[in-house]
Amino acid sequence: MALYSVETGTSPEDVIARAKGYFGESGLGLSLVTEDACCVVFEGGGGHVSVTASDQENRTEVELETREWDYQVKQFMGQV
């Protein structure tokens, strides 16, 4: 399992929406198993991806946890 973190100027809501598009059914095809205002969890391909976005002063902190999807998580981090 790997943990990653990135800061962005993108709003938490946008980060979650982008994660759903990138990792979800219309993107990499992972199954969305949990969703709320600040986080989403996907499963598939023998692994999982969890994305949490929290509003900090003038920025958004994005925390990502993954197993088996490290490359794709790093690519996503570069897009937000």
C-alpha positions as CSV (number, residue, x, y, z in Angstrom):
1,M,0.0,0.0,0.0
2,A,1.3,3.5,-0.8
3,L,0.3,6.9,0.5
4,Y,0.7,10.1,-1.4
5,S,-0.2,13.8,-0.8
6,V,-0.3,16.8,-3.1
7,E,-1.5,20.4,-2.7
8,T,-3.5,22.2,-5.4
9,G,-5.4,25.3,-6.2
10,T,-8.3,23.2,-7.4
11,S,-11.3,23.1,-5.1
12,P,-12.0,19.9,-3.1
13,E,-15.3,19.4,-5.0
14,D,-13.4,19.6,-8.3
15,V,-10.8,17.2,-7.1
16,I,-13.5,14.6,-6.2
17,A,-15.2,15.1,-9.5
18,R,-12.0,14.7,-11.4
19,A,-11.2,11.5,-9.4
20,K,-14.5,10.1,-10.3
21,G,-13.9,10.8,-14.0
22,Y,-10.3,9.5,-13.9
23,F,-10.6,6.3,-11.8
24,G,-14.4,5.5,-12.2
25,E,-16.4,3.7,-14.8
26,S,-15.8,6.3,-17.6
27,G,-12.1,6.4,-16.9
28,L,-10.0,3.4,-15.7
29,G,-13.1,1.4,-14.9
30,L,-12.8,1.0,-11.2
31,S,-15.9,0.5,-9.1
32,L,-16.9,3.4,-6.9
33,V,-17.6,1.9,-3.4
34,T,-17.7,4.9,-1.1
35,E,-18.4,8.6,-1.8
36,D,-19.1,11.6,0.3
37,A,-18.3,15.4,0.0
38,C,-14.6,15.0,0.8
39,C,-13.6,11.6,-0.4
40,V,-14.1,8.7,-2.7
41,V,-12.9,5.1,-2.7
42,F,-12.6,2.9,-5.8
43,E,-11.8,-0.8,-6.1
44,G,-10.9,-3.1,-8.9
45,G,-8.0,-4.9,-10.5
46,G,-7.0,-6.5,-7.2
47,G,-6.4,-3.1,-5.6
48,H,-8.0,0.1,-4.5
49,V,-7.7,3.9,-4.6
50,S,-8.8,6.3,-1.9
51,V,-8.9,10.1,-2.6
52,T,-9.5,12.6,0.2
53,A,-9.6,16.4,-0.5
54,S,-9.6,18.9,2.3
55,D,-9.8,22.7,2.1
56,Q,-6.8,24.4,3.7
57,E,-5.9,28.1,3.7
58,N,-6.0,29.1,0.0
59,R,-5.3,25.6,-1.2
60,T,-6.6,22.0,-1.2
61,E,-4.7,19.1,0.3
62,V,-5.3,15.9,-1.5
63,E,-4.4,12.6,0.1
64,L,-4.3,9.4,-1.9
65,E,-4.0,5.8,-0.7
66,T,-3.5,3.0,-3.2
67,R,-2.7,-0.6,-3.7
68,E,-1.8,-1.8,-7.3
69,W,-2.6,1.6,-8.9
70,D,0.5,3.6,-8.0
71,Y,1.3,4.7,-11.6
72,Q,-2.2,5.9,-12.2
73,V,-2.3,7.7,-8.9
74,K,0.9,9.6,-9.7
75,Q,-0.6,10.5,-13.1
76,F,-3.7,11.8,-11.4
77,M,-1.7,13.9,-9.0
78,G,-0.1,15.7,-11.9
79,Q,-3.5,16.6,-13.3
80,V,-5.0,18.2,-10.2
